[in-house]
Amino acid sequence: MTSQLAFSIDEAFAHLKDADPVLWRVIEHVGPYQPVHRDDPYASLLRTILFQQLAGAAAQAIQRRLFALYGNDDEKPVDQKAAPSSNTPLPAPPSAEQLLATTDEQFRSAGVSRQKAGYMRDLALHVVDGRLDFAELPSLDDEEVTKRLVSVKGIGEWSAHMFLMFHLGRPDVLPVGDLGVRHGMRIAYGLPEPPTPTRAKEIGAPWAPFRSVGSWYMWRVNEATAPFV
């Protein structure tokens, strides 16, 4: 599913064509802006915590074992980017209330570390007590959304940036902490090495107020198998 954008991509392209000829050449090379929209913010944040510092296949196995503990009937499609070899749908994720009732022993049996169990419980607490109200987030500005997300243990600025871009469709997010974005800049702009976060902000400054679009195209540059001319 393509992203539910909170802005006009035609306006973004009109701006970026004039603002940055290098980026515009990338846009012409790659084609349409097609970010994936993620529908379930709670499940996505659970996955963010589970997948930290783990290879995709290992994290996917832990996620499957954890979700299977709860016997929820609904199933969710597998994230193919994380586990491209698996077509078996995942059990539905536990509710926040179910997570809070999960024992340390149950977390261990699924392969969840004590630290990550604590992070997931903190997420569940934020949801249950209303500190993190997903229905309210679309009405808040980027700074306030980020503030509320990073108040959850295990959720940092990068995860908040991904949430803004792929859940809320926000136009002006530049995740300079993302290596893929910075490696894309190295390739697109012919740099000898990936720019520092500070330099990446300078490169992306002309893209504002559509830095999300430029960031997405830098990921495509970094992932390309053929060189960009």
C-alpha positions in Angstrom: 0.0 0.0 0.0 1.4 3.4 -0.9 1.7 6.0 1.8 -1.3 8.2 2.9 0.5 11.5 2.3 -0.2 14.6 4.3 1.1 16.7 1.4 0.9 17.1 -2.4 3.7 15.2 -4.2 3.2 17.4 -7.3 4.0 20.5 -5.1 7.0 18.6 -3.7 8.4 17.8 -7.1 7.9 21.3 -8.4 9.9 22.6 -5.4 12.6 20.0 -5.6 13.1 20.4 -9.3 14.2 24.0 -8.7 15.8 23.5 -5.4 18.3 20.7 -6.1 19.3 19.6 -9.7 21.2 16.6 -8.3 18.1 15.3 -6.4 15.9 16.0 -9.4 18.1 13.8 -11.6 17.7 11.0 -9.0 13.9 11.5 -9.1 13.8 11.3 -12.8 16.0 8.1 -12.7 14.0 6.3 -10.0 10.5 7.4 -10.9 7.4 7.9 -8.7 7.5 8.5 -5.0 6.1 5.3 -3.5 6.7 4.9 0.2 5.0 2.0 2.0 2.3 3.1 4.4 2.2 1.1 7.7 -1.3 0.7 9.1 -0.8 -0.5 12.7 1.3 2.0 14.7 1.2 -0.1 17.9 2.4 -3.3 16.2 5.0 -1.3 14.3 6.5 0.0 17.5 6.5 -3.5 19.0 8.4 -4.7 16.0 10.8 -1.8 16.2 11.7 -2.9 19.7 11.9 -6.6 18.9 14.1 -6.1 15.9 16.7 -3.9 17.5 20.3 -5.2 17.2 19.1 -8.5 15.6 19.3 -9.9 12.1 16.0 -10.0 10.4 15.5 -13.8 10.4 16.4 -14.2 14.1 14.1 -11.3 15.0 11.3 -12.7 12.9 11.5 -16.0 14.7 11.4 -14.4 18.1 8.4 -12.2 17.0 6.5 -15.3 15.8 7.2 -17.2 19.0 6.1 -14.2 21.1 2.9 -13.5 19.2 2.0 -17.2 19.3 1.8 -17.1 23.1 -1.4 -15.2 23.1 -3.6 -17.3 20.8 -5.0 -14.3 19.0 -7.1 -15.4 16.0 -6.3 -12.7 13.5 -3.1 -13.1 11.5 -0.9 -10.4 10.0 1.1 -10.7 6.7 4.8 -11.2 7.2 7.0 -8.2 6.6 8.9 -9.4 3.5 11.7 -6.9 3.9 12.5 -8.5 7.3 11.9 -12.1 6.3 11.8 -12.5 2.5 12.0 -16.3 2.7 8.8 -16.7 4.7 5.2 -16.5 3.4 3.5 -17.8 6.6 1.3 -15.1 8.2 2.2 -14.0 11.7 -0.2 -14.5 14.6 -1.8 -11.2 15.6 0.3 -9.1 18.1 -0.7 -9.1 21.7 -2.7 -6.2 23.0 -1.1 -3.8 25.4 -3.1 -5.4 28.3 -1.8 -8.9 27.2 1.7 -7.6 27.1 1.4 -6.2 30.7 0.2 -9.6 31.9 3.1 -11.5 30.3 5.5 -13.0 32.8 9.3 -12.8 32.6 9.4 -16.6 32.0 7.0 -16.3 29.0 9.2 -13.6 27.5 12.3 -15.7 28.0 10.6 -18.7 26.4 10.0 -16.7 23.3 13.6 -15.5 23.2 12.9 -11.9 24.3 15.7 -10.4 26.4 14.9 -8.9 29.8 15.8 -5.4 28.4 13.4 -5.7 25.5 10.7 -7.1 27.7 11.0 -4.0 29.8 10.8 -1.8 26.7 7.6 -3.5 25.5 6.0 -3.2 28.9 6.8 0.5 28.9 5.2 0.8 25.5 2.1 -1.1 26.7 1.9 1.2 29.8 2.1 4.3 27.7 -0.8 3.0 25.6 -3.0 1.8 28.5 -2.6 4.9 30.6 -3.2 7.2 27.5 0.2 8.9 27.4 0.6 7.5 23.9 -2.8 8.0 22.1 -2.3 6.9 18.4 -5.6 8.6 17.4 -4.3 11.9 18.7 -0.9 11.9 17.0 -2.0 13.0 13.5 -3.2 16.3 15.0 0.2 17.0 16.6 3.2 18.6 15.0 6.4 16.7 14.3 8.2 17.8 17.4 5.4 16.8 19.7 4.9 13.5 18.0 8.6 12.8 18.4 8.6 13.9 22.0 5.8 11.4 22.9 7.3 8.5 21.0 10.8 8.9 22.4 9.4 9.0 26.0 8.9 5.2 25.5 11.9 3.2 26.5 13.6 1.7 23.5 12.1 4.2 21.0 14.6 6.7 19.8 14.8 9.6 17.3 15.3 7.3 14.3 12.2 5.3 15.1 10.2 8.5 15.6 11.4 9.7 12.2 10.3 6.5 10.6 6.9 6.8 12.3 6.4 10.4 11.0 7.3 9.4 7.5 5.6 6.0 7.1 2.6 6.2 9.5 1.7 9.9 9.4 3.0 10.7 5.9 4.7 13.9 7.0 6.6 15.9 4.3 9.6 17.3 6.0 11.5 14.6 7.9 15.3 14.2 7.3 16.6 11.2 9.3 20.3 12.1 9.2 21.1 9.4 11.7 20.1 6.8 9.0 23.2 5.4 7.3 21.1 4.5 4.2 20.2 8.2 3.7 23.8 9.3 4.1 25.2 6.6 1.9 22.7 7.6 -0.8 24.0 11.2 -0.5 27.5 10.0 -0.9 26.6 8.3 -4.2 24.2 10.9 -5.5 26.5 13.9 -4.8 29.8 12.1 -5.6 31.3 12.5 -2.1 34.4 10.5 -1.1 32.6 9.2 2.0 29.2 9.4 3.6 28.5 12.9 5.0 28.4 13.5 8.8 24.9 14.1 10.2 25.7 17.8 10.3 26.8 17.8 6.6 23.7 15.7 5.7 21.5 18.4 7.2 23.2 21.0 5.0 22.8 18.8 1.9 19.1 18.3 2.7 18.4 21.9 3.7 17.3 23.0 0.2 14.7 20.1 0.1 12.7 21.7 2.9 9.7 21.6 3.3 9.8 18.3 1.5 12.8 16.6 3.0 10.9 13.3 3.5 10.8 13.0 -0.3 14.5 13.6 -0.7 15.3 11.1 2.1 13.2 8.4 0.4 15.1 8.9 -2.9 18.4 8.7 -1.1 17.4 5.3 0.2 16.6 4.3 -3.4 20.0 5.5 -4.5 21.7 3.4 -1.8 19.7 0.3 -2.7 20.2 0.5 -6.4 22.1 -2.3 -8.1 23.0 -0.2 -11.1 25.1 3.0 -10.8 23.5 6.4 -11.0 24.9 8.6 -13.7 
